[in-house]
Amino acid sequence: MQRFRDVLSSWERGRYSQLEAAELLGCSEWTFRRWVDQFEDEGAAGLADRRLGKPSPNAIGAGERERVLALYRARQQGWTAKHFHDHGVRHHA
């Protein structure tokens, strides 16, 4: 947070361009502009990751999760995640 404020302050004084400020923060110029707008509208709370605490849209149900874990434990333990996924999609829907 402090780093963002320092870079923002320098950008506002004309020391950095938006591109330079973004590079210092390790983000794109578009992301820097979005962060500036959010910071101006909401203060520090505007920079919080809004995804935190929300379930993933790709999450599977508890029953399916247990089925996949049982399959892994019974037959494919020790496989890499990618190999297990590829095999599961091909052979177990």
MMTF fields as JSON, N, C-alpha, C and O atoms, coordinates in Angstrom:
{
  "mmtfVersion": "1.0.0",
  "mmtfProducer": "UNKNOWN",
  "numBonds": 371,
  "numAtoms": 372,
  "numGroups": 93,
  "numChains": 1,
  "numModels": 1,
  "chainsPerModel": [1],
  "groupsPerChain": [93],
  "chainIdList": ["A"],
  "bondAtomList": [4, 2, 8, 6, 12, 10, 16, 14, 20, 18, 24, 22, 28, 26, 32, 30, 36, 34, 40, 38, 44, 42, 48, 46, 52, 50, 56, 54, 60, 58, 64, 62, 68, 66, 72, 70, 76, 74, 80, 78, 84, 82, 88, 86, 92, 90, 96, 94, 100, 98, 104, 102, 108, 106, 112, 110, 116, 114, 120, 118, 124, 122, 128, 126, 132, 130, 136, 134, 140, 138, 144, 142, 148, 146, 152, 150, 156, 154, 160, 158, 164, 162, 168, 166, 172, 170, 176, 174, 180, 178, 184, 182, 188, 186, 192, 190, 196, 194, 200, 198, 204, 202, 208, 206, 212, 210, 216, 214, 220, 218, 224, 222, 228, 226, 232, 230, 236, 234, 240, 238, 244, 242, 248, 246, 252, 250, 256, 254, 260, 258, 264, 262, 268, 266, 272, 270, 276, 274, 280, 278, 284, 282, 288, 286, 292, 290, 296, 294, 300, 298, 304, 302, 308, 306, 312, 310, 316, 314, 320, 318, 324, 322, 328, 326, 332, 330, 336, 334, 340, 338, 344, 342, 348, 346, 352, 350, 356, 354, 360, 358, 364, 362, 368, 366],
  "bondOrderList": [1, 1, 1, 1, 1, 1, 1, 1, 1, 1, 1, 1, 1, 1, 1, 1, 1, 1, 1, 1, 1, 1, 1, 1, 1, 1, 1, 1, 1, 1, 1, 1, 1, 1, 1, 1, 1, 1, 1, 1, 1, 1, 1, 1, 1, 1, 1, 1, 1, 1, 1, 1, 1, 1, 1, 1, 1, 1, 1, 1, 1, 1, 1, 1, 1, 1, 1, 1, 1, 1, 1, 1, 1, 1, 1, 1, 1, 1, 1, 1, 1, 1, 1, 1, 1, 1, 1, 1, 1, 1, 1, 1],
  "groupList": [{"groupName": "MET", "atomNameList": ["N", "CA", "C", "O"], "elementList": ["N", "C", "C", "O"], "formalChargeList": [0, 0, 0, 0], "bondAtomList": [1, 0, 2, 1, 3, 2], "bondOrderList": [1, 1, 2], "singleLetterCode": "M", "chemCompType": "L-PEPTIDE LINKING"}, {"groupName": "GLN", "atomNameList": ["N", "CA", "C", "O"], "elementList": ["N", "C", "C", "O"], "formalChargeList": [0, 0, 0, 0], "bondAtomList": [1, 0, 2, 1, 3, 2], "bondOrderList": [1, 1, 2], "singleLetterCode": "Q", "chemCompType": "L-PEPTIDE LINKING"}, {"groupName": "ARG", "atomNameList": ["N", "CA", "C", "O"], "elementList": ["N", "C", "C", "O"], "formalChargeList": [0, 0, 0, 0], "bondAtomList": [1, 0, 2, 1, 3, 2], "bondOrderList": [1, 1, 2], "singleLetterCode": "R", "chemCompType": "L-PEPTIDE LINKING"}, {"groupName": "PHE", "atomNameList": ["N", "CA", "C", "O"], "elementList": ["N", "C", "C", "O"], "formalChargeList": [0, 0, 0, 0], "bondAtomList": [1, 0, 2, 1, 3, 2], "bondOrderList": [1, 1, 2], "singleLetterCode": "F", "chemCompType": "L-PEPTIDE LINKING"}, {"groupName": "ASP", "atomNameList": ["N", "CA", "C", "O"], "elementList": ["N", "C", "C", "O"], "formalChargeList": [0, 0, 0, 0], "bondAtomList": [1, 0, 2, 1, 3, 2], "bondOrderList": [1, 1, 2], "singleLetterCode": "D", "chemCompType": "L-PEPTIDE LINKING"}, {"groupName": "VAL", "atomNameList": ["N", "CA", "C", "O"], "elementList": ["N", "C", "C", "O"], "formalChargeList": [0, 0, 0, 0], "bondAtomList": [1, 0, 2, 1, 3, 2], "bondOrderList": [1, 1, 2], "singleLetterCode": "V", "chemCompType": "L-PEPTIDE LINKING"}, {"groupName": "LEU", "atomNameList": ["N", "CA", "C", "O"], "elementList": ["N", "C", "C", "O"], "formalChargeList": [0, 0, 0, 0], "bondAtomList": [1, 0, 2, 1, 3, 2], "bondOrderList": [1, 1, 2], "singleLetterCode": "L", "chemCompType": "L-PEPTIDE LINKING"}, {"groupName": "SER", "atomNameList": ["N", "CA", "C", "O"], "elementList": ["N", "C", "C", "O"], "formalChargeList": [0, 0, 0, 0], "bondAtomList": [1, 0, 2, 1, 3, 2], "bondOrderList": [1, 1, 2], "singleLetterCode": "S", "chemCompType": "L-PEPTIDE LINKING"}, {"groupName": "TRP", "atomNameList": ["N", "CA", "C", "O"], "elementList": ["N", "C", "C", "O"], "formalChargeList": [0, 0, 0, 0], "bondAtomList": [1, 0, 2, 1, 3, 2], "bondOrderList": [1, 1, 2], "singleLetterCode": "W", "chemCompType": "L-PEPTIDE LINKING"}, {"groupName": "GLU", "atomNameList": ["N", "CA", "C", "O"], "elementList": ["N", "C", "C", "O"], "formalChargeList": [0, 0, 0, 0], "bondAtomList": [1, 0, 2, 1, 3, 2], "bondOrderList": [1, 1, 2], "singleLetterCode": "E", "chemCompType": "L-PEPTIDE LINKING"}, {"groupName": "GLY", "atomNameList": ["N", "CA", "C", "O"], "elementList": ["N", "C", "C", "O"], "formalChargeList": [0, 0, 0, 0], "bondAtomList": [1, 0, 2, 1, 3, 2], "bondOrderList": [1, 1, 2], "singleLetterCode": "G", "chemCompType": "PEPTIDE LINKING"}, {"groupName": "TYR", "atomNameList": ["N", "CA", "C", "O"], "elementList": ["N", "C", "C", "O"], "formalChargeList": [0, 0, 0, 0], "bondAtomList": [1, 0, 2, 1, 3, 2], "bondOrderList": [1, 1, 2], "singleLetterCode": "Y", "chemCompType": "L-PEPTIDE LINKING"}, {"groupName": "ALA", "atomNameList": ["N", "CA", "C", "O"], "elementList": ["N", "C", "C", "O"], "formalChargeList": [0, 0, 0, 0], "bondAtomList": [1, 0, 2, 1, 3, 2], "bondOrderList": [1, 1, 2], "singleLetterCode": "A", "chemCompType": "L-PEPTIDE LINKING"}, {"groupName": "CYS", "atomNameList": ["N", "CA", "C", "O"], "elementList": ["N", "C", "C", "O"], "formalChargeList": [0, 0, 0, 0], "bondAtomList": [1, 0, 2, 1, 3, 2], "bondOrderList": [1, 1, 2], "singleLetterCode": "C", "chemCompType": "L-PEPTIDE LINKING"}, {"groupName": "THR", "atomNameList": ["N", "CA", "C", "O"], "elementList": ["N", "C", "C", "O"], "formalChargeList": [0, 0, 0, 0], "bondAtomList": [1, 0, 2, 1, 3, 2], "bondOrderList": [1, 1, 2], "singleLetterCode": "T", "chemCompType": "L-PEPTIDE LINKING"}, {"groupName": "LYS", "atomNameList": ["N", "CA", "C", "O"], "elementList": ["N", "C", "C", "O"], "formalChargeList": [0, 0, 0, 0], "bondAtomList": [1, 0, 2, 1, 3, 2], "bondOrderList": [1, 1, 2], "singleLetterCode": "K", "chemCompType": "L-PEPTIDE LINKING"}, {"groupName": "PRO", "atomNameList": ["N", "CA", "C", "O"], "elementList": ["N", "C", "C", "O"], "formalChargeList": [0, 0, 0, 0], "bondAtomList": [1, 0, 2, 1, 3, 2], "bondOrderList": [1, 1, 2], "singleLetterCode": "P", "chemCompType": "L-PEPTIDE LINKING"}, {"groupName": "ASN", "atomNameList": ["N", "CA", "C", "O"], "elementList": ["N", "C", "C", "O"], "formalChargeList": [0, 0, 0, 0], "bondAtomList": [1, 0, 2, 1, 3, 2], "bondOrderList": [1, 1, 2], "singleLetterCode": "N", "chemCompType": "L-PEPTIDE LINKING"}, {"groupName": "ILE", "atomNameList": ["N", "CA", "C", "O"], "elementList": ["N", "C", "C", "O"], "formalChargeList": [0, 0, 0, 0], "bondAtomList": [1, 0, 2, 1, 3, 2], "bondOrderList": [1, 1, 2], "singleLetterCode": "I", "chemCompType": "L-PEPTIDE LINKING"}, {"groupName": "HIS", "atomNameList": ["N", "CA", "C", "O"], "elementList": ["N", "C", "C", "O"], "formalChargeList": [0, 0, 0, 0], "bondAtomList": [1, 0, 2, 1, 3, 2], "bondOrderList": [1, 1, 2], "singleLetterCode": "H", "chemCompType": "L-PEPTIDE LINKING"}],
  "groupTypeList": [0, 1, 2, 3, 2, 4, 5, 6, 7, 7, 8, 9, 2, 10, 2, 11, 7, 1, 6, 9, 12, 12, 9, 6, 6, 10, 13, 7, 9, 8, 14, 3, 2, 2, 8, 5, 4, 1, 3, 9, 4, 9, 10, 12, 12, 10, 6, 12, 4, 2, 2, 6, 10, 15, 16, 7, 16, 17, 12, 18, 10, 12, 10, 9, 2, 9, 2, 5, 6, 12, 6, 11, 2, 12, 2, 1, 1, 10, 8, 14, 12, 15, 19, 3, 19, 4, 19, 10, 5, 2, 19, 19, 12],
  "groupIdList": [1, 2, 3, 4, 5, 6, 7, 8, 9, 10, 11, 12, 13, 14, 15, 16, 17, 18, 19, 20, 21, 22, 23, 24, 25, 26, 27, 28, 29, 30, 31, 32, 33, 34, 35, 36, 37, 38, 39, 40, 41, 42, 43, 44, 45, 46, 47, 48, 49, 50, 51, 52, 53, 54, 55, 56, 57, 58, 59, 60, 61, 62, 63, 64, 65, 66, 67, 68, 69, 70, 71, 72, 73, 74, 75, 76, 77, 78, 79, 80, 81, 82, 83, 84, 85, 86, 87, 88, 89, 90, 91, 92, 93],
  "secStructList": [7, 2, 2, 2, 2, 2, 2, 2, 2, 2, 2, 2, 6, 6, 1, 1, 7, 2, 2, 2, 2, 2, 2, 2, 2, 6, 1, 7, 2, 2, 2, 2, 2, 2, 2, 2, 2, 2, 2, 2, 2, 2, 4, 4, 4, 4, 4, 1, 7, 6, 6, 6, 6, 1, 7, 7, 6, 6, 7, 7, 7, 2, 2, 2, 2, 2, 2, 2, 2, 2, 2, 0, 0, 0, 0, 0, 6, 6, 7, 7, 2, 2, 2, 2, 2, 2, 2, 2, 2, 2, 2, 2, 7],
  "xCoordList": [0.831, 0.0, 0.88, 0.632, 1.895, 2.759, 3.503, 3.689, 3.924, 4.636, 3.714, 4.138, 2.449, 1.509, 1.354, 1.367, 1.209, 1.04, 2.266, 2.129, 3.456, 4.682, 4.742, 5.043, 4.451, 4.489, 3.38, 3.607, 2.2, 1.086, 1.448, 1.186, 2.046, 2.441, 3.468, 3.369, 4.435, 5.446, 4.825, 5.203, 3.876, 3.192, 2.386, 2.386, 1.702, 0.902, 1.777, 1.339, 3.002, 3.928, 4.612, 5.37, 4.346, 4.917, 6.276, 6.938, 6.701, 8.012, 8.014, 9.022, 6.881, 6.757, 5.579, 4.601, 5.692, 4.535, 3.704, 4.142, 2.508, 1.694, 2.401, 2.351, 3.047, 3.767, 4.902, 5.081, 5.671, 6.776, 6.262, 6.841, 5.177, 4.593, 4.116, 4.327, 3.477, 3.002, 4.163, 4.08, 5.235, 6.4, 7.003, 7.423, 7.046, 7.574, 6.721, 7.235, 5.423, 4.519, 4.363, 3.725, 4.952, 4.889, 3.537, 3.095, 2.882, 1.57, 1.518, 2.468, 0.406, 0.234, -0.221, -0.676, -0.086, -0.526, -2.034, -2.502, -2.774, -4.226, -4.55, -5.435, -3.842, -4.08, -3.748, -4.477, -2.67, -2.322, -3.443, -3.829, -3.964, -5.064, -6.291, -6.951, -6.581, -7.731, -7.51, -8.432, -6.304, -5.99, -6.108, -6.618, -5.641, -5.744, -7.207, -7.575, -8.042, -9.474, -10.105, -10.876, -9.785, -10.345, -9.864, -10.632, -8.593, -8.042, -8.704, -9.002, -8.927, -9.584, -11.035, -11.523, -11.73, -13.137, -13.339, -14.242, -12.492, -12.749, -11.609, -11.729, -10.523, -9.376, -8.682, -8.759, -8.006, -7.244, -8.142, -7.694, -9.389, -10.313, -10.556, -10.87, -10.421, -10.626, -9.572, -9.772, -8.446, -7.363, -7.415, -6.625, -8.334, -8.447, -8.922, -9.709, -8.435, -8.835, -10.266, -10.541, -11.157, -12.583, -12.931, -14.047, -11.993, -12.252, -12.091, -12.606, -11.38, -11.123, -12.435, -13.331, -12.532, -13.712, -14.849, -15.87, -14.699, -15.743, -15.365, -14.195, -16.349, -16.036, -15.661, -16.142, -14.811, -14.395, -15.568, -16.323, -15.734, -16.802, -16.538, -17.442, -15.309, -14.953, -14.983, -14.601, -15.43, -15.436, -16.415, -17.459, -16.049, -16.944, -17.627, -17.177, -18.696, -19.434, -18.662, -17.716, -19.069, -18.383, -18.43, -17.44, -19.562, -19.675, -18.721, -18.074, -18.634, -17.718, -16.269, -15.438, -15.968, -14.615, -14.221, -13.103, -15.128, -14.835, -14.641, -13.786, -15.436, -15.301, -13.928, -13.283, -13.488, -12.193, -11.054, -10.087, -11.162, -10.119, -10.029, -8.93, -11.168, -11.17, -10.511, -9.732, -10.821, -10.215, -8.701, -7.954, -8.254, -6.814, -6.135, -5.09, -6.737, -6.129, -6.087, -5.137, -7.102, -7.206, -6.337, -5.786, -6.203, -5.572, -4.378, -3.439, -4.391, -3.385, -2.519, -1.95, -2.403, -1.615, -0.172, 0.442, 0.347, 1.705, 1.788, 2.858, 0.683, 0.682, 0.721, 0.32, 1.205, 1.134, -0.322, -1.131, -0.641, -2.013, -2.445, -3.573, -1.562, -1.907, -2.174, -3.163, -1.295, -1.465, -2.754, -3.509, -3.001, -4.221, -5.458, -6.431, -5.434, -6.571, -6.815, -7.95, -5.758, -5.902, -6.484, -7.385, -5.975, -6.464, -7.922, -8.742, -8.236, -9.594, -10.608, -11.696, -10.257, -11.171, -11.393, -12.51, -10.338, -10.414, -11.187, -11.958, -10.986, -11.523, -12.647, -13.334, -12.841, -13.815, -14.789, -15.471, -14.854, -15.758, -15.562, -16.233],
  "yCoordList": [-1.184, 0.0, 1.255, 2.197, 1.255, 2.43, 2.646, 3.78, 1.549, 1.668, 2.299, 3.176, 1.857, 2.437, 3.928, 4.73, 4.298, 5.72, 6.531, 7.647, 5.985, 6.695, 6.901, 7.996, 5.833, 5.93, 6.865, 7.667, 6.772, 7.643, 9.106, 9.96, 9.38, 10.747, 11.263, 12.398, 10.443, 10.841, 11.043, 11.964, 10.19, 10.331, 11.634, 12.342, 11.944, 13.169, 14.424, 15.443, 14.347, 15.482, 15.554, 16.487, 14.57, 14.592, 13.936, 14.026, 13.279, 12.632, 11.404, 11.1, 10.701, 9.499, 9.641, 10.329, 8.982, 8.827, 7.671, 6.963, 7.483, 6.354, 5.035, 4.112, 4.948, 3.729, 3.456, 2.321, 4.491, 4.313, 3.928, 3.069, 4.562, 4.232, 2.783, 2.062, 2.365, 0.987, 0.004, -1.021, 0.305, -0.576, -0.692, -1.775, 0.419, 0.38, -0.5, -1.121, -0.553, -1.365, -2.786, -3.629, -3.042, -4.381, -4.717, -5.865, -3.721, -3.954, -3.242, -2.566, -3.399, -2.723, -1.282, -0.915, -0.484, 0.907, 0.97, 1.813, 0.078, 0.019, -0.291, 0.333, -1.242, -1.596, -0.423, -0.157, 0.278, 1.45, 2.49, 3.032, 2.77, 3.743, 3.292, 4.094, 1.994, 1.455, 1.59, 1.966, 1.288, 1.425, 2.88, 3.155, 3.806, 5.232, 5.616, 6.27, 5.214, 5.529, 4.918, 5.579, 3.677, 3.006, 3.676, 3.834, 4.068, 4.714, 6.075, 6.448, 6.806, 8.113, 7.969, 8.786, 6.938, 6.732, 6.166, 6.593, 5.197, 4.448, 4.469, 3.874, 5.133, 5.11, 3.757, 3.049, 3.402, 2.151, 0.936, -0.056, 0.989, -0.14, -0.436, -1.573, 0.549, 0.352, -0.515, -1.017, -0.695, -1.503, -2.954, -3.777, -3.276, -4.646, -5.57, -5.174, -6.795, -7.79, -8.219, -8.835, -7.901, -8.186, -9.656, -10.07, -10.445, -11.872, -12.649, -13.76, -12.081, -12.796, -13.139, -12.302, -14.37, -14.813, -15.285, -15.751, -15.177, -15.628, -17.001, -17.256, -17.879, -19.195, -19.077, -18.194, -19.963, -19.985, -20.381, -21.288, -19.72, -20.135, -21.507, -22.111, -22.006, -23.32, -24.413, -25.551, -24.081, -25.05, -26.182, -25.987, -27.364, -28.512, -28.766, -28.279, -29.518, -29.827, -30.775, -31.431, -30.844, -31.691, -33.159, -33.872, -33.621, -35.02, -35.378, -36.425, -34.509, -34.752, -34.7, -35.495, -33.762, -33.66, -34.955, -35.44, -35.518, -36.768, -37.924, -38.783, -37.954, -39.003, -38.938, -39.966, -37.726, -37.548, -37.904, -38.55, -37.49, -37.829, -39.332, -39.875, -40.008, -41.46, -42.145, -43.083, -41.682, -42.239, -42.054, -42.978, -40.876, -40.602, -41.506, -42.098, -41.603, -42.405, -43.894, -44.591, -44.374, -45.802, -46.217, -47.318, -45.36, -45.817, -45.003, -45.568, -43.713, -42.877, -42.084, -41.065, -42.499, -41.747, -41.61, -42.574, -40.393, -40.125, -39.508, -39.057, -39.48, -38.847, -37.337, -36.798, -36.659, -35.194, -34.78, -35.552, -33.56, -33.067, -33.075, -33.457, -32.658, -32.615, -34.008, -34.227, -34.95, -36.309, -36.917, -37.558, -36.717, -37.235, -36.609, -37.313, -35.319, -34.642, -35.179, -35.493, -35.283, -35.786, -37.196, -37.495, -38.056, -39.433, -39.455, -40.199, -38.638, -38.595, -38.135, -38.703, -37.105, -36.59, -37.655, -37.838, -38.338, -39.339, -40.585, -41.134, -41.038, -42.338, -42.309, -43.313, -41.186, -41.167, -39.983, -39.677, -39.352, -38.215, -37.174, -36.142],
  "zCoordList": [0.0, 0.0, 0.0, -0.753, 0.841, 0.919, -0.393, -0.836, -1.006, -2.291, -3.331, -4.083, -3.381, -4.326, -4.059, -4.992, -2.81, -2.471, -2.881, -3.383, -2.675, -3.061, -4.576, -5.052, -5.327, -6.788, -7.276, -8.182, -6.694, -7.063, -6.837, -7.684, -5.698, -5.382, -6.39, -6.858, -6.716, -7.708, -9.078, -9.802, -9.44, -10.722, -10.756, -11.763, -9.656, -9.595, -9.705, -10.238, -9.204, -9.295, -10.659, -10.925, -11.527, -12.871, -12.965, -13.999, -11.902, -11.927, -12.839, -13.475, -12.899, -13.728, -14.677, -14.385, -15.806, -16.691, -16.143, -15.236, -16.693, -16.247, -16.531, -15.718, -17.665, -18.017, -17.04, -16.598, -16.698, -15.752, -14.37, -13.705, -13.94, -12.635, -12.62, -11.644, -13.7, -13.79, -13.741, -13.064, -14.446, -14.454, -13.056, -12.649, -12.323, -10.952, -10.045, -9.114, -10.315, -9.505, -10.041, -9.411, -11.21, -11.779, -12.377, -12.321, -12.945, -13.557, -14.9, -15.295, -15.59, -16.875, -16.649, -15.565, -17.697, -17.621, -17.349, -16.584, -17.98, -17.775, -16.305, -15.719, -15.721, -14.321, -13.419, -12.463, -13.701, -12.896, -12.953, -11.917, -14.13, -14.251, -13.456, -12.795, -13.537, -12.803, -11.3, -10.575, -10.82, -9.393, -8.941, -7.855, -9.77, -9.42, -9.259, -8.283, -10.209, -10.118, -8.873, -8.176, -8.596, -7.421, -6.134, -5.185, -6.108, -4.924, -4.699, -3.564, -5.781, -5.651, -5.201, -4.421, -5.684, -5.341, -3.939, -3.218, -3.548, -2.321, -1.306, -0.235, -1.621, -0.72, -0.77, -1.774, 0.313, 0.361, 0.142, -0.434, 0.585, 0.419, -1.064, -1.414, -1.926, -3.35, -4.004, -5.11, -3.321, -3.879, -3.417, -3.879, -2.513, -1.999, -3.115, -3.975, -3.087, -4.08, -3.794, -2.765, -4.688, -4.469, -4.644, -4.328, -5.14, -5.316, -4.026, -3.906, -3.052, -1.804, -1.11, -0.996, -0.655, 0.06, -0.831, -0.325, -2.133, -3.05, -3.6, -3.887, -3.746, -4.317, -5.788, -6.497, -6.223, -7.617, -8.504, -8.154, -9.641, -10.555, -11.163, -11.741, -11.041, -11.573, -10.507, -10.779, -9.306, -8.211, -8.499, -9.122, -8.03, -8.178, -6.845, -5.807, -6.873, -5.65, -4.748, -5.186, -3.484, -2.5, -2.9, -2.737, -3.421, -3.828, -4.945, -4.91, -5.935, -7.057, -6.581, -7.02, -5.683, -5.134, -4.431, -4.608, -3.637, -2.93, -3.908, -3.688, -4.997, -5.999, -6.672, -6.883, -7.006, -7.665, -6.706, -7.108, -5.457, -4.484, -4.256, -4.146, -4.183, -3.994, -5.19, -5.019, -6.389, -7.592, -7.568, -7.89, -7.19, -7.123, -6.091, -6.362, -4.918, -3.842, -4.204, -3.85, -4.9, -5.204, -6.385, -6.384, -7.387, -8.631, -9.109, -9.668, -8.907, -9.566, -8.589, -8.982, -7.369, -6.397, -6.884, -7.341, -6.774, -7.216, -8.605, -9.013, -9.335, -10.646, -10.49, -9.458, -11.519, -11.508, -11.714, -12.228, -11.307, -11.452, -12.916, -13.228, -13.806, -15.233, -15.777, -16.478, -15.456, -15.958, -15.398, -16.13, -14.111, -13.489, -14.137, -14.411, -14.382, -15.01, -16.419, -16.779, -17.209, -18.583, -18.59, -19.374, -17.726, -17.637, -17.166, -17.704, -16.163, -15.635, -16.652, -16.757, -17.407, -18.432, -19.513, -19.997, -19.875, -20.945, -20.52, -21.307, -19.273, -18.867, -17.841, -17.65, -17.184, -16.085, -16.173, -15.195, -17.269, -17.491, -16.431, -16.447]
}
